Amino acid sequence: MTDMAALLKGSRRATLAEIAPACGEKVRLEVKTPRQRLAVQLLGYKEYQSVMVSAPRQLAGGAILHEGTRVTARLMSGDYLCTFETRLLQVQARPFGYWHLEYPESVDMRRIRAHTRIPIILSVRVEPDDSVLLDHESAQSAICRDISLLGAQLESSRPLAQPGEKLYVTARVSVAGVDHLLLLPALVRNLQHSESGLINVFSQGVEFVDLEEETRLVLAGFVYEQQLFALGALEASEI
């Protein structure tokens, strides 16, 4: 069984109470109409009644979400990407802004295997750790050949950094049809040199380090989507 097949086999459903996410966890809300993604925090929940989250700081284009609007919620719990359908029950402004969401009947849990590398061709921008300004001297273009939750394989025309050195990888990715700009701190773990005709190719294996929670959530969603694409379980027209 391949790692990606095992990923799908490891999917399961559970109740929110069984998952028991901690207060303060980042939650991503996806709204179809008007289409947007909102970042909020879990404030708490009462089983079979409601889920309480912080109100987003600002809605895209000044849009207003009305009570009854259906949304898809996503959050990370350990190695699982947890997704559930819900709707906005109530908007509260005092003593601070928060929302009540409908308590879900069940939550879909998809195992994200940190070690599974997904083949990909993705243009990225790389800066060394000691770079102060974004300029042609410090930043380089590279091609990401595979990616996982732990790291990536980068190819470039000259070395990006030496093993053990830190760098920053900037990548634009799409998750559920929405573009995100990721800043991924990473350490170079290995460096290999090969020649393809007259072209020098340097291949660097990098390990992601100190990822922010928001970045980790977007990266997990991106890797998960790419796994489904590779399996043929998801078409681009579905997102």
N, C-alpha and C positions, 0 to 999 in steps of 0.2 A: 504493500500500500504506500503511495507517495505521501509526502508531507501535506500537500494541499488536499488530497482526498481525506486524509486523517483530520484535517481542519474541519471539513464539512461534517464528517462523522461525529466530531466532538461538539457540534452544535446541540443546544438543548434549550428548554424553556423552564422558567422558574417564576416564582412570585417575587415582587420587590422586597417583601419582608424576608424571604429566604436569602436574597442577595445581600441585604442589609448594607447598602451603601452609606458611607459616613457623611455627616453634615459637612458642607464646605466643598464637596466634590464638584468638579466642573461638569455642567450639563449642556449639551448642544441641542437647541430646538430648531427644527426645520419646518418652515411654513410654506405651503404650496402657493397660496394666493393671499397677499402678494408674495412672490417667491423670495424668501430670505432665510438666513441662518442667524440665530441669536445665541449668544454665550451668556449663560446664567450660572448660579450656584445653587446646589441643593441645600435648603434650609431645614428640611425635615419632612416627615410624612406620617399619616395616621392610616393604618391598614383599613382598606375598603372605603375610605372617605376622600382623602385628597393628598396631593403631593405639593409641598410648598417650596417655591424657588424664588430667588431674587428677581426683581424686574430688570430687564436689560437696560443698559444705560441709554441707548438711543436706537430707535427703529429706523431702518433704511428709508431715506426720502421722507421722513416725518410720518410714515404710515402708522395707522392705529389698528391694533388687534382688538377685535370685539370678543366679548365673552361668548363662548360657544365655538370659537375657531378651533379647528382640529390641527394638531401638530404632531410631529414625530420627535421623540426625545431619545438622545444617545448619551451614554456615559461609559467610562471605563471602570471595571471592577477586576483588579488583578490582571490576568491575561485575557480577559473576556471583554468584548465590545457588546454592551447591553443596549437593546433597542426596544422601545414600546410606543404604541399609539395612544394618544391622549387628547384632551381638549381643554381649552382655557375655561375654567369655571368662574373665576372671580379675580378682579384686579383691585388691589389695595394700595393706597398712597400713604397711609398713616399707620403707625408712626414712622414707617419707611416704606419704600416701594417694594412690593412683593406680589407674586401671583399664586393662586391656587389652581392646580391642574387635577384633572380627573384621575383617580387612582386606577392603575391599569389592572386588567384581569390577569395578565401574564407578561413576562419579559422574555424576549428572544436573546439568548446568550451565544455569541459566536467566538470560539477560541481563536485568538491571534497568536500564532506560534512565533515567538521572537526570533528563532533561528532560521525560519523559512525565507530563503532569498528568492525574490521574484525577478526574472529577467525583464529588462526594460531599456528603452533608449530615451533618456531624458537629459536635456541641456541644463547645466547648472553653472553657477558662478562661485568661485572659490577665493577666499582671502586668507592669508596667513594670520596667525594670532597677533603678531606685532604690527599689523596694518592699522594705520590711523585714519587714512582717507581712502575712499573708493576711487582709485585711479588705475590707469593702464599698467602701472608698474607693480602694484600690489595685488590686483585682482586678475584672475585667469578664468577662461572658459574651459569647461570640461564636459565629458559625457558620462552620465551615470548608467552603467551597464546592468547592475542589479541592485536591489534594495531590500532591506528587512527592517524590523523595529530596532535592531541592534546596530546596523551599519550599512555600508554600501561599497560598491566597487566603482572607482572613478578612473576614466582614461583621459589623458591629456598629452599635448605635444612636448611638454617639458615637466619636470618634477614639480608637484604642487607643494610638497614639504617632505622632510625626512622622517623615517620611522620614529615614533615617540613624540613628534611635534604636533601641536594643535593647529587646527584651521577651522574656518567657518564656511559651510556650504549653504548657498542660497538657491532654493528651487521653487518654481511655480508649479503647483499641482492642482488637479481638479478632483473634488470629492462631491459626489451626488450632484454634479453639474455646476458646482460653485467653485470658483478659483480661490486659491489660498497661496500666500507667499510664506514659505518656511525658511527660518534661519536655524541651521542645524550645527551646533558645535561638535567637533569630531577630532579624534586622535588618529594619526596615520599609524597603522599596525604593520604594513608591509609595502614594499615598493619593488616593482619589476619593470625591466626595460626590454623591449623587443623592437624589431624593425619590420616594417611592412613596405617593401619596395624602397623608396627614397624617404619614407616617412618614419620618424621615430615615434614610438608609442610607449608612454609610461602608464603603468597600471598600478593604482594605489588602493589598498584595502583600508577602509576607515571605520572606526567605531564611534557611534554617536555617544556623547557624554553630556550630562547636566541639561537634559531637555526640559523645557518648561511644560507644565501640565497641558496647557492649551496646544502646544506644538505636538506633544505626544499623542493627544487625542486625534488631531488632524492627520498625523503620520499613520496612526493605526487605521483610520478610516480609508486612507489612500492605499495602504498595503493590502487591506482586506478586499477592497474593490478590485485591485489588480489580480489578486488570487482568484477571485470569481471570474474575471475576464479570461484568465489563463485556463480555467477549467471549462469555459464555455457555459457557465451557469448564469452569466449576466451579459446582456447586450448593451452597447452604448446608448441605444434608443430607450432603455428602461430607466435612465437616470436624468 
